[in-house]
């Protein structure tokens, strides 16, 4: 009886409560923005290494200790190869600029047109429209400048690195509590939340092991062939092929195809044929053979949408956008699917 008169006042109170919650969410997002990179990478690593952490926690009863062991193992697996690759790339970048640029000197370009007069109109058009020698100077110079900026930003990079593993520890230790809190606060049923959680982990797995691992394999195979054929700066070109392979619709062929043409125009027909065959049947087929094995049906996203997600994520959010772009798009598509399922269920109940 005493509670009856107060119930009508509760509805208006929900409006300021919603405003306060929205304001808190916005302010919290602004505060978290400087840590976006560390949060994205720590979450990505946490999802990838959750099975390993579960195996450790089943043998080590302390959650703090099991999470610490997982973080240490993860740091060794991720950091050691990254340091080796980055150190090699930094050393190669400056040296490659001096080696690669002379290959596309204007005099050599003119010599190619003189030796292959039947291709002279096409080569002249490319030279006039693209200015390939200047493009190569700009690209190699940009990579060398980027290498220097990495060294200058070492303090910032180290801070971001430490924050990543700091967040990773708590994400691993408290993953059950975090998942339960998300389930309670999101307006989703248990089945819908399970669908979202599955899509979340599947997208991260597909993005990292599918896209990044395949791109690294393509770049490594391409660089290996450049080295075997005696082409200059194989590490430099291998890294570029790997980076381009991350982006849909591009790929390693953007590098090895012009290199094969250059070899053919230079008279190295055997090397050009070998490079073309290797790029087509080995490097090219990696995407069609290895990618489905690693990813399967986990990504479940159209190629055009993948392109928009990866490139758009890179443009808007920088490096974390490689993961965050596909993840946001995948979750949005899943929410639309949940909305359709709810509408279909409601229509079935009404009928």
C-alpha positions as a Markdown table, in Angstrom:
| # | Residue | x | y | z |
|---|---|---|---|---|
| 1 | Unk | 0.0 | 0.0 | 0.0 |
| 2 | Unk | 2.8 | 2.4 | 0.9 |
| 3 | Unk | 4.7 | 1.8 | -2.4 |
| 4 | Unk | 1.7 | 2.3 | -4.7 |
| 5 | Unk | 1.6 | 6.1 | -4.9 |
| 6 | Unk | 5.4 | 6.3 | -5.5 |
| 7 | Unk | 5.4 | 4.1 | -8.6 |
| 8 | Unk | 4.3 | 6.8 | -11.1 |
| 9 | Unk | 7.3 | 9.0 | -10.1 |
| 10 | Unk | 9.8 | 6.3 | -11.2 |
| 11 | Unk | 9.2 | 6.8 | -14.9 |
| 12 | Unk | 10.3 | 10.4 | -15.1 |
| 13 | Unk | 13.4 | 9.6 | -13.0 |
| 14 | Unk | 14.6 | 7.2 | -15.7 |
| 15 | Unk | 15.2 | 10.2 | -18.1 |
| 16 | Unk | 17.8 | 11.9 | -16.0 |
| 17 | Unk | 19.3 | 8.5 | -15.2 |
| 18 | Unk | 19.7 | 7.8 | -18.9 |
| 19 | Unk | 21.2 | 11.2 | -19.5 |
| 20 | Unk | 23.7 | 10.7 | -16.6 |
| 21 | Unk | 24.6 | 7.2 | -17.9 |
| 22 | Unk | 25.1 | 8.6 | -21.5 |
| 23 | Unk | 27.2 | 11.4 | -20.2 |
| 24 | Unk | 29.3 | 9.0 | -18.2 |
| 25 | Unk | 29.8 | 6.8 | -21.2 |
| 26 | Unk | 30.9 | 9.7 | -23.3 |
| 27 | Unk | 33.4 | 11.0 | -20.7 |
| 28 | Unk | 34.7 | 7.5 | -20.1 |
| 29 | Unk | 35.3 | 7.0 | -23.9 |
| 30 | Unk | 37.2 | 10.3 | -24.1 |
| 31 | Unk | 39.4 | 9.2 | -21.1 |
| 32 | Unk | 40.0 | 5.8 | -22.7 |
| 33 | Unk | 40.9 | 7.3 | -26.2 |
| 34 | Unk | 44.6 | 7.9 | -25.4 |
| 35 | Unk | 44.9 | 4.2 | -24.5 |
| 36 | Unk | 43.0 | 2.9 | -27.6 |
| 37 | Unk | 46.0 | 1.2 | -29.1 |
| 38 | Unk | 47.0 | -0.6 | -25.9 |
| 39 | Unk | 43.4 | -1.6 | -25.2 |
| 40 | Unk | 42.8 | -3.0 | -28.7 |
| 41 | Unk | 46.1 | -5.0 | -28.8 |
| 42 | Unk | 45.7 | -6.3 | -25.3 |
| 43 | Unk | 42.1 | -7.4 | -26.0 |
| 44 | Unk | 43.3 | -9.0 | -29.2 |
| 45 | Unk | 46.1 | -10.9 | -27.5 |
| 46 | Unk | 43.7 | -11.9 | -24.6 |
| 47 | Unk | 41.2 | -13.4 | -27.0 |
| 48 | Unk | 43.9 | -15.3 | -28.9 |
| 49 | Unk | 45.6 | -16.7 | -25.8 |
| 50 | Unk | 42.5 | -17.4 | -23.7 |
| 51 | Unk | 42.7 | -21.2 | -24.6 |
| 52 | Unk | 46.3 | -21.2 | -23.4 |
| 53 | Unk | 45.4 | -19.3 | -20.2 |
| 54 | Unk | 42.6 | -21.8 | -19.5 |
| 55 | Unk | 45.1 | -24.7 | -19.7 |
| 56 | Unk | 47.5 | -22.9 | -17.3 |
| 57 | Unk | 44.7 | -22.0 | -14.9 |
| 58 | Unk | 43.5 | -25.6 | -14.8 |
| 59 | Unk | 47.0 | -26.5 | -13.3 |
| 60 | Unk | 47.7 | -23.3 | -11.4 |
| 61 | Unk | 44.9 | -22.5 | -8.9 |
| 62 | Unk | 45.9 | -18.9 | -8.4 |
| 63 | Unk | 44.3 | -16.7 | -11.1 |
| 64 | Unk | 47.0 | -14.0 | -10.5 |
| 65 | Unk | 49.8 | -16.5 | -11.1 |
| 66 | Unk | 48.2 | -18.2 | -14.1 |
| 67 | Unk | 47.5 | -14.8 | -15.7 |
| 68 | Unk | 51.1 | -13.7 | -15.0 |
| 69 | Unk | 52.5 | -16.9 | -16.6 |
| 70 | Unk | 50.3 | -16.4 | -19.7 |
| 71 | Unk | 51.5 | -12.8 | -20.0 |
| 72 | Unk | 55.1 | -13.8 | -19.8 |
| 73 | Unk | 54.7 | -16.5 | -22.4 |
| 74 | Unk | 52.8 | -14.1 | -24.6 |
| 75 | Unk | 55.5 | -11.4 | -24.3 |
| 76 | Unk | 58.2 | -13.9 | -25.3 |
| 77 | Unk | 56.2 | -15.1 | -28.3 |
| 78 | Unk | 55.2 | -11.7 | -29.5 |
| 79 | Unk | 58.1 | -9.5 | -28.5 |
| 80 | Unk | 61.2 | -11.5 | -29.5 |
| 81 | Unk | 60.1 | -11.9 | -33.2 |
| 82 | Unk | 58.9 | -8.3 | -33.3 |
| 83 | Unk | 62.3 | -7.0 | -32.1 |
| 84 | Unk | 64.2 | -9.2 | -34.6 |
| 85 | Unk | 62.0 | -8.2 | -37.5 |
| 86 | Unk | 61.9 | -4.5 | -36.6 |
| 87 | Unk | 65.7 | -4.4 | -36.1 |
| 88 | Unk | 66.3 | -6.0 | -39.5 |
| 89 | Unk | 63.8 | -3.7 | -41.2 |
| 90 | Unk | 65.3 | -0.6 | -39.7 |
| 91 | Unk | 68.8 | -1.6 | -40.8 |
| 92 | Unk | 67.5 | -2.5 | -44.3 |
| 93 | Unk | 65.4 | 0.6 | -44.9 |
| 94 | Unk | 68.2 | 3.1 | -45.1 |
| 95 | Unk | 70.4 | 0.7 | -47.1 |
| 96 | Unk | 67.6 | -0.2 | -49.5 |
| 97 | Unk | 66.9 | 3.4 | -50.4 |
| 98 | Unk | 70.5 | 3.7 | -51.8 |
| 99 | Unk | 70.2 | 0.4 | -53.7 |
| 100 | Unk | 66.7 | 0.6 | -55.1 |
| 101 | Unk | 66.5 | 4.2 | -56.3 |
| 102 | Unk | 69.3 | 3.8 | -58.9 |
| 103 | Unk | 67.4 | 0.9 | -60.4 |
| 104 | Unk | 64.8 | 3.3 | -61.6 |
| 105 | Unk | 67.0 | 6.1 | -62.7 |
| 106 | Unk | 65.7 | 8.2 | -65.6 |
| 107 | Unk | 68.7 | 7.1 | -67.8 |
| 108 | Unk | 67.9 | 3.4 | -67.2 |
| 109 | Unk | 64.2 | 4.2 | -68.0 |
| 110 | Unk | 65.3 | 5.8 | -71.3 |
| 111 | Unk | 67.6 | 2.9 | -72.1 |
| 112 | Unk | 64.7 | 0.4 | -71.6 |
| 113 | Unk | 62.6 | 2.4 | -74.1 |
| 114 | Unk | 65.5 | 2.4 | -76.6 |
| 115 | Unk | 66.0 | -1.3 | -76.3 |
| 116 | Unk | 62.3 | -2.2 | -76.5 |
| 117 | Unk | 60.9 | 0.2 | -79.1 |
| 118 | Unk | 57.7 | -1.8 | -79.5 |
| 119 | Unk | 56.9 | -1.0 | -75.8 |
| 120 | Unk | 58.2 | 2.6 | -76.0 |
| 121 | Unk | 54.8 | 4.3 | -76.2 |
| 122 | Unk | 53.5 | 2.4 | -73.2 |
| 123 | Unk | 56.6 | 2.9 | -71.2 |
| 124 | Unk | 56.6 | 6.6 | -72.1 |
| 125 | Unk | 53.0 | 6.9 | -71.0 |
| 126 | Unk | 53.8 | 5.3 | -67.7 |
| 127 | Unk | 56.8 | 7.5 | -67.3 |
| 128 | Unk | 54.8 | 10.7 | -68.0 |
| 129 | Unk | 51.8 | 9.8 | -65.9 |
| 130 | Unk | 53.3 | 8.0 | -63.0 |
| 131 | Unk | 56.8 | 9.3 | -62.8 |
| 132 | Unk | 57.9 | 5.9 | -61.4 |
| 133 | Unk | 61.5 | 6.9 | -60.5 |
| 134 | Unk | 60.2 | 9.8 | -58.4 |
| 135 | Unk | 57.6 | 7.5 | -56.8 |
| 136 | Unk | 60.3 | 5.0 | -55.8 |
| 137 | Unk | 62.4 | 7.7 | -54.3 |
| 138 | Unk | 59.4 | 9.0 | -52.3 |
| 139 | Unk | 58.5 | 5.5 | -51.1 |
| 140 | Unk | 62.0 | 4.5 | -50.0 |
| 141 | Unk | 62.6 | 7.9 | -48.4 |
| 142 | Unk | 59.3 | 7.6 | -46.6 |
| 143 | Unk | 60.2 | 4.2 | -45.2 |
| 144 | Unk | 63.6 | 5.5 | -44.1 |
| 145 | Unk | 61.9 | 8.5 | -42.4 |
| 146 | Unk | 59.4 | 6.2 | -40.8 |
| 147 | Unk | 62.2 | 4.1 | -39.4 |
| 148 | Unk | 63.8 | 7.2 | -37.9 |
| 149 | Unk | 60.5 | 8.2 | -36.4 |
| 150 | Unk | 60.1 | 4.8 | -34.8 |
| 151 | Unk | 63.4 | 5.3 | -33.0 |
| 152 | Unk | 62.5 | 8.9 | -32.0 |
| 153 | Unk | 59.2 | 7.6 | -30.6 |
| 154 | Unk | 60.8 | 4.8 | -28.7 |
| 155 | Unk | 59.6 | 6.2 | -25.3 |
| 156 | Unk | 56.0 | 6.4 | -26.5 |
| 157 | Unk | 56.2 | 3.0 | -28.1 |
| 158 | Unk | 57.7 | 1.5 | -24.9 |
| 159 | Unk | 54.9 | 3.1 | -22.8 |
| 160 | Unk | 52.3 | 1.7 | -25.1 |
| 161 | Unk | 54.0 | -1.7 | -25.0 |
| 162 | Unk | 54.0 | -1.8 | -21.2 |
| 163 | Unk | 50.4 | -0.7 | -21.1 |
| 164 | Unk | 49.4 | -3.4 | -23.5 |
| 165 | Unk | 50.7 | -6.2 | -21.2 |
| 166 | Unk | 49.5 | -4.4 | -18.1 |
| 167 | Unk | 45.9 | -4.4 | -19.5 |
| 168 | Unk | 46.5 | -8.0 | -20.7 |
| 169 | Unk | 47.1 | -9.2 | -17.2 |
| 170 | Unk | 43.8 | -7.9 | -15.9 |
| 171 | Unk | 41.9 | -9.0 | -19.0 |
| 172 | Unk | 43.1 | -12.6 | -18.6 |
| 173 | Unk | 42.7 | -12.7 | -14.8 |
| 174 | Unk | 39.2 | -11.1 | -14.8 |
| 175 | Unk | 37.8 | -12.3 | -18.1 |
| 176 | Unk | 34.9 | -14.2 | -16.6 |
| 177 | Unk | 33.9 | -11.2 | -14.5 |
| 178 | Unk | 34.2 | -8.9 | -17.5 |
| 179 | Unk | 32.1 | -11.2 | -19.7 |
| 180 | Unk | 29.4 | -11.5 | -17.0 |
| 181 | Unk | 29.3 | -7.7 | -16.5 |
| 182 | Unk | 28.9 | -7.2 | -20.2 |
| 183 | Unk | 26.1 | -9.8 | -20.4 |
| 184 | Unk | 24.2 | -8.2 | -17.5 |
| 185 | Unk | 24.4 | -4.7 | -18.9 |
| 186 | Unk | 23.8 | -5.3 | -22.5 |
| 187 | Unk | 20.1 | -5.6 | -23.6 |
| 188 | Unk | 20.6 | -9.1 | -25.0 |
| 189 | Unk | 19.4 | -12.5 | -24.1 |
| 190 | Unk | 21.9 | -15.2 | -23.2 |
| 191 | Unk | 21.6 | -16.7 | -26.7 |
| 192 | Unk | 22.1 | -13.3 | -28.3 |
| 193 | Unk | 25.1 | -12.5 | -26.1 |
| 194 | Unk | 26.6 | -15.8 | -26.9 |
| 195 | Unk | 26.2 | -15.0 | -30.6 |
| 196 | Unk | 27.9 | -11.6 | -30.1 |
| 197 | Unk | 30.7 | -13.1 | -28.0 |
| 198 | Unk | 31.3 | -15.8 | -30.7 |
| 199 | Unk | 31.5 | -13.3 | -33.5 |
| 200 | Unk | 33.8 | -11.1 | -31.4 |
| 201 | Unk | 36.4 | -13.9 | -30.9 |
| 202 | Unk | 35.9 | -15.3 | -34.5 |
| 203 | Unk | 36.6 | -11.9 | -36.1 |
| 204 | Unk | 39.7 | -11.4 | -34.0 |
| 205 | Unk | 41.0 | -14.9 | -34.8 |
| 206 | Unk | 40.2 | -14.4 | -38.5 |
| 207 | Unk | 41.8 | -11.0 | -38.7 |
| 208 | Unk | 45.0 | -11.9 | -36.9 |
| 209 | Unk | 45.7 | -15.5 | -38.0 |
| 210 | Unk | 43.9 | -15.2 | -41.4 |
| 211 | Unk | 45.0 | -11.8 | -42.7 |
| 212 | Unk | 48.2 | -11.1 | -40.8 |
| 213 | Unk | 49.6 | -14.6 | -40.8 |
| 214 | Unk | 48.9 | -15.1 | -44.5 |
| 215 | Unk | 50.3 | -11.7 | -45.4 |
| 216 | Unk | 53.5 | -12.5 | -43.5 |
| 217 | Unk | 53.7 | -15.8 | -45.3 |
| 218 | Unk | 53.2 | -14.1 | -48.7 |
| 219 | Unk | 55.8 | -11.5 | -47.9 |
| 220 | Unk | 58.3 | -14.1 | -46.7 |
| 221 | Unk | 57.9 | -16.2 | -49.8 |
| 222 | Unk | 58.1 | -13.2 | -52.1 |
| 223 | Unk | 61.2 | -11.9 | -50.3 |
| 224 | Unk | 62.8 | -15.4 | -50.4 |
| 225 | Unk | 62.4 | -15.5 | -54.2 |
| 226 | Unk | 63.8 | -12.0 | -54.5 |
| 227 | Unk | 66.8 | -13.1 | -52.6 |
| 228 | Unk | 67.2 | -16.4 | -54.6 |
| 229 | Unk | 67.1 | -14.4 | -57.9 |
| 230 | Unk | 69.7 | -12.0 | -56.6 |
| 231 | Unk | 67.3 | -9.0 | -56.6 |
| 232 | Unk | 68.4 | -6.2 | -54.3 |
| 233 | Unk | 66.8 | -5.5 | -50.9 |
| 234 | Unk | 64.8 | -8.7 | -50.6 |
| 235 | Unk | 63.9 | -7.9 | -47.0 |
| 236 | Unk | 62.6 | -4.4 | -48.0 |
| 237 | Unk | 60.5 | -5.8 | -50.8 |
| 238 | Unk | 59.3 | -8.7 | -48.7 |
| 239 | Unk | 58.0 | -6.4 | -46.0 |
| 240 | Unk | 56.3 | -4.2 | -48.6 |
| 241 | Unk | 54.6 | -7.4 | -50.1 |
| 242 | Unk | 53.4 | -8.4 | -46.6 |
| 243 | Unk | 52.0 | -4.9 | -45.9 |
| 244 | Unk | 50.2 | -4.8 | -49.2 |
| 245 | Unk | 48.9 | -8.4 | -48.7 |
| 246 | Unk | 47.0 | -7.2 | -45.6 |
| 247 | Unk | 44.8 | -4.9 | -47.8 |
| 248 | Unk | 42.1 | -6.7 | -49.8 |
| 249 | Unk | 42.2 | -6.3 | -53.6 |
| 250 | Unk | 45.9 | -5.4 | -53.5 |
| 251 | Unk | 48.5 | -8.0 | -52.5 |
| 252 | Unk | 52.0 | -9.1 | -53.1 |
| 253 | Unk | 51.6 | -9.1 | -56.9 |
| 254 | Unk | 51.7 | -5.3 | -56.8 |
| 255 | Unk | 55.5 | -5.7 | -56.0 |
| 256 | Unk | 56.5 | -8.9 | -57.8 |
| 257 | Unk | 54.6 | -8.3 | -61.0 |
| 258 | Unk | 56.5 | -5.0 | -61.9 |
| 259 | Unk | 59.7 | -6.7 | -60.8 |
| 260 | Unk | 59.1 | -9.6 | -63.2 |
| 261 | Unk | 58.4 | -7.1 | -66.0 |
| 262 | Unk | 61.6 | -5.2 | -65.1 |
| 263 | Unk | 63.6 | -8.4 | -65.3 |
| 264 | Unk | 62.0 | -9.3 | -68.7 |
| 265 | Unk | 62.8 | -5.8 | -70.1 |
| 266 | Unk | 66.3 | -6.1 | -68.7 |
| 267 | Unk | 66.8 | -9.4 | -70.7 |
| 268 | Unk | 66.6 | -11.7 | -67.7 |
| 269 | Unk | 63.8 | -13.8 | -69.2 |
| 270 | Unk | 64.5 | -16.9 | -67.1 |
| 271 | Unk | 64.4 | -15.0 | -63.9 |
| 272 | Unk | 61.3 | -13.2 | -65.0 |
| 273 | Unk | 59.5 | -16.5 | -65.8 |
| 274 | Unk | 60.6 | -18.0 | -62.4 |
| 275 | Unk | 59.4 | -15.0 | -60.5 |
| 276 | Unk | 56.1 | -14.9 | -62.3 |
| 277 | Unk | 55.5 | -18.6 | -61.8 |
| 278 | Unk | 56.5 | -18.4 | -58.1 |
| 279 | Unk | 54.3 | -15.3 | -57.5 |
| 280 | Unk | 51.3 | -16.8 | -59.3 |
| 281 | Unk | 51.4 | -20.4 | -58.1 |
| 282 | Unk | 53.0 | -20.2 | -54.7 |
| 283 | Unk | 52.6 | -16.7 | -53.3 |
| 284 | Unk | 49.3 | -16.1 | -54.9 |
| 285 | Unk | 47.7 | -19.4 | -54.0 |
| 286 | Unk | 48.7 | -19.0 | -50.3 |
| 287 | Unk | 45.7 | -16.7 | -50.0 |
| 288 | Unk | 43.4 | -19.3 | -51.5 |
| 289 | Unk | 44.8 | -22.4 | -49.7 |
| 290 | Unk | 46.2 | -21.3 | -46.4 |
| 291 | Unk | 43.6 | -18.6 | -45.6 |
| 292 | Unk | 40.6 | -20.9 | -45.7 |
| 293 | Unk | 42.5 | -23.4 | -43.5 |
| 294 | Unk | 43.3 | -20.8 | -40.9 |
| 295 | Unk | 40.0 | -18.9 | -41.0 |
| 296 | Unk | 37.4 | -21.3 | -42.4 |
| 297 | Unk | 34.0 | -19.7 | -42.1 |
| 298 | Unk | 34.9 | -17.6 | -39.0 |
| 299 | Unk | 35.1 | -14.2 | -40.6 |
| 300 | Unk | 31.8 | -14.5 | -42.6 |
| 301 | Unk | 32.2 | -11.1 | -44.3 |
| 302 | Unk | 32.0 | -10.1 | -48.0 |
| 303 | Unk | 35.4 | -9.2 | -49.6 |
| 304 | Unk | 34.2 | -5.7 | -50.3 |
| 305 | Unk | 33.1 | -5.2 | -46.7 |
| 306 | Unk | 36.5 | -6.6 | -45.6 |
| 307 | Unk | 38.2 | -4.0 | -47.7 |
| 308 | Unk | 36.1 | -1.1 | -46.3 |
| 309 | Unk | 36.7 | -2.4 | -42.7 |
| 310 | Unk | 40.4 | -2.8 | -43.0 |
| 311 | Unk | 41.2 | 0.3 | -45.0 |
| 312 | Unk | 38.6 | 2.5 | -43.3 |
| 313 | Unk | 39.9 | 1.3 | -39.9 |
| 314 | Unk | 43.4 | 2.2 | -40.8 |
| 315 | Unk | 42.4 | 5.7 | -42.0 |
| 316 | Unk | 40.3 | 6.5 | -38.9 |
| 317 | Unk | 42.1 | 4.7 | -36.1 |
| 318 | Unk | 45.6 | 4.0 | -37.4 |
| 319 | Unk | 47.3 | 0.6 | -36.8 |
| 320 | Unk | 44.6 | -0.5 | -34.2 |
| 321 | Unk | 42.1 | -0.1 | -37.0 |
| 322 | Unk | 43.4 | -3.3 | -38.7 |
| 323 | Unk | 41.6 | -5.2 | -35.9 |
| 324 | Unk | 39.1 | -2.7 | -34.7 |
| 325 | Unk | 37.6 | -1.9 | -38.2 |
| 326 | Unk | 36.6 | -5.5 | -39.1 |
| 327 | Unk | 35.5 | -6.1 | -35.4 |
| 328 | Unk | 33.2 | -3.1 | -35.3 |
| 329 | Unk | 31.7 | -4.0 | -38.7 |
| 330 | Unk | 31.3 | -7.7 | -37.8 |
| 331 | Unk | 29.5 | -6.8 | -34.5 |
| 332 | Unk | 27.3 | -4.3 | -36.3 |
| 333 | Unk | 26.2 | -7.0 | -38.8 |
| 334 | Unk | 25.6 | -9.4 | -35.9 |
| 335 | Unk | 23.4 | -6.8 | -34.2 |
| 336 | Unk | 21.4 | -6.4 | -37.4 |
| 337 | Unk | 21.0 | -10.1 | -37.6 |
| 338 | Unk | 19.7 | -10.1 | -34.0 |
| 339 | Unk | 17.3 | -7.4 | -34.9 |
| 340 | Unk | 16.0 | -9.4 | -37.9 |
| 341 | Unk | 15.6 | -12.5 | -35.7 |
| 342 | Unk | 13.6 | -10.5 | -33.1 |
| 343 | Unk | 11.4 | -9.0 | -35.8 |
| 344 | Unk | 10.8 | -12.5 | -37.3 |
| 345 | Unk | 10.0 | -13.9 | -33.9 |
| 346 | Unk | 7.6 | -11.1 | -33.1 |
| 347 | Unk | 5.9 | -11.5 | -36.5 |
| 348 | Unk | 5.5 | -15.3 | -35.8 |
| 349 | Unk | 4.0 | -14.7 | -32.4 |
| 350 | Unk | 1.6 | -12.0 | -33.8 |
| 351 | Unk | 0.4 | -14.3 | -36.6 |
